[in-house]
Amino acid sequence: ALREQFERERGVFGALLNTTKVLAHCPPILKAAKQLGASIEKSGRLPAALLPLVYLRVALINGCPF
């Protein structure tokens, strides 16, 4: 179950995100977290062009490389 998620994430980001590594210890929680993130993206509450800027800003606030 995790292999598909890991391959998809490596394809998009080039590596696994740290949050994925942590949440993968409990696959049902990882799945739910990924579904939550996807539903936020698809909700239409934010313009699609704004999402990358939001991700970047959150990463900077948290001191994470993006």
Secondary structure, 3 states (H helix, E strand, C coil): CHHHHHHHHHHHHCCCCHHHHHHCCCHHHHHHHHHHHHHHHHCCCCCHHHHHHHHHHHHHHCCCCC
